[in-house]
Amino acid sequence: NSSGVADNRNALIEADPLGAVLYGDVKSFPANDKRRVLNALGREAQRYPWFRSQDWNAPPFGSLADRESATCFRDILESSDRDQAHESFVDCVLEAIRHGDPLPEIGDTLLAVARDDSRWPVNRKSAVEAFIHATNGLPGPLRALLDDITGGRVADGDDELTGMLLSALYPQHASSSEILTYLHPAKDPRLIGHYLMFWSRDFLERTPASEIPALADRFAVALKSLPPLLDDFHFRRLSGELLVKALQLSGDSAAPERIWRWLGIGLDEHA
């Protein structure tokens, strides 16, 4: 009977909430039972913050996200707690938002998490991804966050947030004529993360061919004020690929002075 099913479901939730999320059909649970799963996950995090360490599978958490969840999610994300247990619980909530039904009404809360350097770094990155999913990549707030990071008003110690935002905004909402204002030596050159991957892979792939020659002009100027870039393998390779593209597209028609500037891309003060 229905009461027996509910009792069994509640017993399963209390005994193994992570298993219920990963292997159960939580999407079909009544709203109250989804809240019960969420509360049980919070208790698991209190018991052991790394309770997900044996299975980090994230998409199943999306089954917890629906309109009825928005207020509960907001309360968890806006809590002043910053201990490991709470951040572990926040990790679960952000995974639910990233993979569940879009919830644009909690976009501001997600951005507040992304801006808060008292959070786990992984949660700040997840908050950006969750915002993009929840709001279909609403560009205005993402651009404001990127500009605040660039202006030093929001911390981004390893450039990972910057790389994610550049990838989300370029080229539809950040043009090739302004993108180089966000170029700087990687804060952690050993990290092959979002920032280096954007510049070394996505940047030129996404730039329209018609804009490459003008981009090469600006790039040649930008590098003169950023000489440390020349010490990084990824940016040296980017310089070479941009030079080749510019010459292929306009080498036959460009003025000699312009080609000379392009040929200087990637050279230091000693040529």
N, C-alpha and C positions, 0 to 999 in steps of 0.2 A: 504494500500500500504506500501512498505518498508520504505518510509520516515516517514509515520505516526507511524509505529512500532518503528522506531529509536527515534522519538520525545517522544513517550510515555515512552520508556525505559530510555531516558535521564532524563525525569521528575521524574521518580521513583528513579533513582540513586541519584539525587540531594535532593529529599525529604526524602529518607530513605535508605542510602547506607548499613547500617547494615542489614536491612530487606531484601535488594536485595541479600546480601551474604547468609544469613541464609535460605531464603525461595525462592529465585529466581534461575534460571538455568544459573548461571554466567559462568559455564564451556563453554557454547555455545556462549557467548558474543564475538563479534569481539575484537581484541587486544586493539583497541582504547577505547572501552567501559570498558574493564577491567581496563585500566589505569584511566579512569574517576571514576570508583568505588573506586580505591585506593586513588585517590586525595580527593574524597568526604569523605572517612574514615579519612584521615588526618585532614580535616576541622572539622569533628565531634570530634576528639580528642582534637583539639584546643578549641572547644566550651565547652567540658566537658570530661576530661580525663577518667572518669569512665563510659563512654557511653555504655560499654558492660556489665555492672554489673547485668542487669536483664536477660542476657542470655549469658553464657560463652561458648556455644557450639563452638568447635574449628574446627572439620573436614570440615565444608562447606567452610572455608577460603582457603582450598587447591585448589578450583576451580580458584583462581586468579593466581596460579603459573604455568607458562609455560616458554619456552625458551625466548619468547619476554619480559618476566617480569624481567629477571635476572639483566639487567643493572639498571632498576628502583629500584629493591630491594636493589642492592648494594649501590646506591646513598643514599637511606634512612638509611641503616644500618651504613654507613660510615660518616654520618653527625656528626658534633661536638655538636649538640644540646643534652642537657641532662635534659630538663625540663620534667615535668610530661606528658604534652601533647605529646611530641615527643616519650617518652618511651611507652606511650599507643599505639601510632601509630606503633612503632617498634614491640610491642606485636602482633599486627595484621599481620605484615609482617612475623614474625617468625612462626606464626600459619599457614600461607599460605605455607611457605617452608616446614614445618613439615608434612603437609598433601597433598602436591601437587606433581607435577612431579619432579623427582630428578633433582637437579641443582648443579652438582659437581663444576661448575665454580665459585661458590660463597662460596666454602668451607673455604677459607682463611678469608674471611670477617666474616663468622659465628664464626670462632675460635677467631677472634679479639674481637667480642662481648663477648664471653664466658670468655675471659681473663680480661675484663675491669670491675674493681670493682666500677666504677662510674655509671654503669648500674643498673637498677632494678634487684634484685636477680632472680626474676622469668624469666627475659629476658635472663640472663646468662644461666640458666638451659635450657630454651627453645632453646637457640642457640646450646647447645650441642646436644639436641635431633634433631634439624634441621640438624646439620652437619651429624649425624649418618644416617638420612634419605636421605640427599642429596648425600652422598658419599658412601652409602652402608656400613657404619661403617669403613671407612678407618682407620686401626689401628695405623699407625705410628704417625700421628698428635695427636690422642687421647692419646697415651702413652706419647708423649712429654708434653702434657698439664698436665697429671697426675703427671709426674715427676717434672714439674715446681711448681705445687701446693705442692707436698711433700717437695720440696726444699725451700719453702717459697718465691718463685719468683712470684707466682700468689696467690691472696687472695682467701680463701674459708672458710668464717667465721663459717659456720654451717655444713661443711663436705658434703653438698649435691652434689656439683660437683664431689667430690672424689667418693662418692657412685655410682653416675651415670656412671663414667668412669670405676670403678672396675667392675660393672655389664656388661658394654659393652665389656670389654677386657678379662674377666676370663671365661674359662681357655684357650681359643684358642690363645690369644695374651699376656697373663701374666700367667706364669706357677705356679703350687702349690709350687715349690721350691723357688719362689721369692715373692709370694703374701703377705707373712707376713711382708715384709718391709713396706707395706702400712697400717699396723694395728697400731692403736693408740687409746687412750681413746677418746670417742666422745666429740667434742667441746661443744655440747649442748645435754647432756644425756636425756633431756626431749623430744627431737624431735625424733619421730618415723618416720624417713625419709629414704632416699636412702642409707645412710651409714650404719645405724643400720640394715636395712632390708637386705642389701647385706651380712653382717657377720652373722646375726641370721637366715637367711632363704636360700639365694642363694648359699652361699659359700660351705657348705658341700654337698648340693644337686648336685652341679656341679662337685665336685672333684671326679675323678675316684677312684674306690675302691682300685685299686692297689697302689695308692699314699697315702692312708690314714695313714698307719703305719709311713712312713717317715715324713708325715705332723705332726703327733702327736709328733714325736721327736723334730721337729723344734718349734712346738707350746709350748712345755714344756720349752724350752730355752727362747723363746720370752717373755713369761709371767713373767719370773724372772726380766726382765728389764722394764716391764710395770705393776707394781703392782696395779696402779689405776684401771686397767681393772677389777680386782676382785670385785670392788665395784659396778659394773654395772650388773644388772639382765641379760641383753641380752648376755653379754660375759660370765657370769657364766654358762648360759644355753648352749652356744656354747661349752665351755670347757667340760661340762658333755656329750654332744652328741658326741663330737670328741673322748672322752675317751671310751665311749661305742662302737663306731664303730671300733676303733683300737683294742679293746679287742675281739670283735666278729670276726674280720678278722684275727688276728694274735696272739691272747692270748694263744693258745695252743702251738705255735711254737716259740714265742719270748723268748729271754733270760730273766731270772729273773730280771737282772739289768735294762733291757729296760722296762719291765712291771712296775718296781718300779718307774721309771721316769714318766711313763704315769699316774700312780696312784697319782702322785704329782701335776698333772695338776689342776689348780684351787685352790690350797692351798696357803695360805699366809705364811709369814715367821714363823708364830707360828703354822703352820700345822692345 
